[in-house]
Amino acid sequence: MTLNVLIPAALGYVVFLFVIASLAERQAERLRQIGRRPRLLRSPLVYTLSLSVYCTAWTFYGAVGYAVRSGLEFITIYLGPTLVFVGWWWLLRKLVRIGKAQRVTSIADLISARYGKSNLVGVIVTLLAVVATTPYIALQLQSIALSFGAFAADEVLAPRQLAMWVAAGLAVFTILFGTRNLDANEQHHGVVTAIAVEAVVKLVALLAVGVWVVWGLADGPADIMARVAANDRPDWAIQPGRWMGLIFLAGVAILTLPRMFQVMVVENADETHLATASWAFPLYLMAMSLFVLPIAVAGMDNMPAGSNPDLYVLTLPHSLGQNGLAMLAFLGGFSAATSMVIIASIALATMVSNHIVVPLWLARRPHAAGGMRVAGDMRGLVLNARRLSIGVILGLGYVYFAISGGSRALAAIGLISFAGMAQVLPALVGALYWRGASRLGAAAGLIVGALAWLYALFLPSFGPGVVMGADLMTYGPFGIGWLRPHALFGVEGLDPLLHALFWSLALNTLVFIAVSLVSFPTPVERVQSALFVNVFDPGRDDDWRGARGWSREPAEDEAEDLLAMSQRLLGEAEAQGFFAAEAGAQGKTGFLPDPTPDFLDRLERELAGSVGAATAHAMIAQIVGGRLVTVDDLMAVASETAQIMEHSAQLEAKSEELARTARQLREANEMLQKLSVQKDSFLSQISHELRTPMTSIRAFSEILMDDEVTGEETIRYARIIHDESIRLTRLLDDLLDLSVLENGQVNLDIQEGGLNELIDRAIMASASVLPERQFTIRRQPLDEAITLKTDIGRLTQVFINVLSNARKYCDATDPEMRIGVRKRGDRVTVDFIDNGSGIPKKSQALIFEKFARLTDTHQAGGAGLGLAICREIMLNLGGDITYLPGQGGAAFRVSFPARLAARPRAA
Amino acid sequence: MARPRAPLFLERETYRRRRIMDGARVLPVLGFVLVLLPVLWTSGGRQGTAGEATYLFVLWLGLILAAALLSRPLRGALRRDDGTGAGKDTSR
């Protein structure tokens, strides 16, 4: 095969890409005009395939060379991104959400938007990206040149000239499709579709070569694995440090590389595509690396010693006469290289134009002189800035390639570039998760990290004597040993890449955190930090309504100037439509809404979609002048929110209080009703109790009035009348007693006395009740030796009552009474426990009520007031009487203070 | 309160979704640990590049399958969680 075939093939492929891209653009345009979204062009599949821009010519050619040199280490470059995508729920989800919410146009834009829309940070990231990406672009040009050279070994070939033509062609393609429009969303349907197609081409090409190697050259997977084992070399052993470090580095790179950010965040049409990509992209990566090792082994077996292992994918089929396959492989490598160059240059051009060219242009124009009012379309300026940037970036890539001569292994350049972009990581993670991360901290960290990377990795990578002298490499600057680029601070013997990665990231993070801790952020920064970090907290929306980047001071009429400026950026129709819609939302007619903070914020975001947050902010600030948000504004918003929350908390407290009051009232009402019922039943009880003896007295007195009554009968009837009247009197006494006790009007007769004597007296007195029953009394005389100072008479009355009750109601055949005494502090407890069947649970609450009797009335002979009186007495004595459940019989506990001080119960 | 507080206990379906989110967070950690396993083999009796390659590709496939299984319910959760935010975006 000769160049006569190759060049037309490459050209044909490029034409094919042009056709695909322009068809996609046209389709998207057509769909947009009828008001639909380009579904197929923006499907999860296309999104996933466009992510494959990660797999550049470095993957396509370099992975095999890498595998020949270091065995399995090449796989780390794909395992890192796999882990990041599998863990998309952690970081990528937030990144994409913020990217869409803030209309982010590039990674530099994201960082600058988060850190107070500061262009300084944007410029640093942009410069870093350009420096880190230029070698990578050179790498792609080099691989294309090499691949041409591999076919045409016998022909006179000028790789530099070839690379120049390739670079020029790619620049034309990128300018045509990448800077076609200044879209508000900065999305490029044509380019993304072309990249997706290229993803398929390079995958098919690599798989085809792999399948041919495994089933054509070897006898299937088992044979290949045997050959791998046979070719195993000590160099291929996994080195723990590099293994871990490279997985980390690759995982970081997928987040920070400008081209990855472009396809992953900026070109993302729908967040849910990320869910599909979370497994589909790792699958693509696995498919790309599946045959790397087999191809490497087959190359080692079949190719002459000394041939470049970076080109085995190409030279292996070519040398074995598989020309068709070789051509496919060539196109695959070509597509891998072109897709990377296209996306990377678009991403870099966006950054350069938004953060360097446009701000410079704005700065050149004096503010007050009405720089914004100068007629002319600014879109042309921005687009031309991008076109120029694309040309410059590709030119830089070419120059780097031409100077470095393209001699070094592909993998080394790629990793150096990765390590450079990894410096964005601390600022990026801080942007997403740490409110305290500040602009100064980010800038300082980035600068320190970038310098460390330049000094320890990038500049030495040119080789001793090119940029850094051999003396400097060996002995350090001015002979300071601990500043040697490959042994900073005395850390020697580490792999140079790991060494540089460790020191640059460590210093970067340290400075970033330290400066963030000591600096104080500007108001805009604080607004942005809240918007970024709390992007998933829907409740926060309310807090920050009104906390915009703009002050709420009454505005002069700047709307006209704003419209004039917006027209020049967004286009007349679009800007007028936006302004009219905003005015309508404010309830105004015409094109000029009031410049409220909300409106300014939305307008700024709209502009940010095309020129980046920092530039959009600066442009609006030029017009509305001193209306930047101040700390006072933030505090006002915060205190407003706090007031609202406090107010609602107060309301809540009040309503709780009301509920409490209502509950208390309800309880009081219930109590009153219960008392009324009690009173009624008391009256009916008392009438009944009074009526029974009265009836018999009346009956017997009527009999006595008869003449036919004998003397003996007279005595009997008179005794009955006497007994009944005594009973009546006793009842009335009890009632009177109870009433006096209840009203607390009782006069206590406080005396000193021993508890044991008191109990003796009570036992003796109660023995008159049912004297025929024999009771065993168990006492603890030692415990009873307590001197009391209380109303001894009343207390004895209580004890007698309790003991008499036991005599009356204890149903045991061998009745027994246990009296337990305990003194705790000043409080004495006396338990009366019998061995009967006790009182059923449902009645336990009733027994202290008036007229509560569990058995038949007349058997007991009392009115059922005994325990009620006992309780009242005990309350008057500052104690209580309660029923003690679970003692194996009826048990009452009487507790009272040993020394009754003052009158404890006031009525 | 002015802001609806997140409920302390969830119904069955929501609970399941939360645990799936937890799973999605654990998966990369697990993957990272397993990917580092060959490092430990190196010190004591290497498996050989062929064995290590087989292990890594099987692990890789396992991670992809696990991520694929998790992605469907998570996509639903992402849609639901969007609420107003994404609605605005899709309308333009």
Interface residues (C-beta under 8 A of the other chain):
Chain A: R37 G71 L72 I75 L79 T82 L83 V84 F85 V86 G87 W88 W89 W90 R93 R97 K100 A101 M225 A226 V228 A229 D232 W236 A237 I238 Q239 P240 W243 M244 I247 D270 E271 T272 L274 A275 T276 S278 W279 P282 L283 M286 L290 L293 F536 P538 G539 D542 I644 M645 S648 A649 E652
Chain B: M1 A2 R3 P4 M21 A24 R25 L27 P28 V29 G31 F32 V35 L36 P38 V39 W41 T42 R46 G48 T49 A50 E52 A53 T54 L56 F57 W60 L61 L63 I64 L65 A66 A67 A68 L70 S71 R72 L74 R75 L78 R79 D81 D82 G83 G85 A86 D89 T90
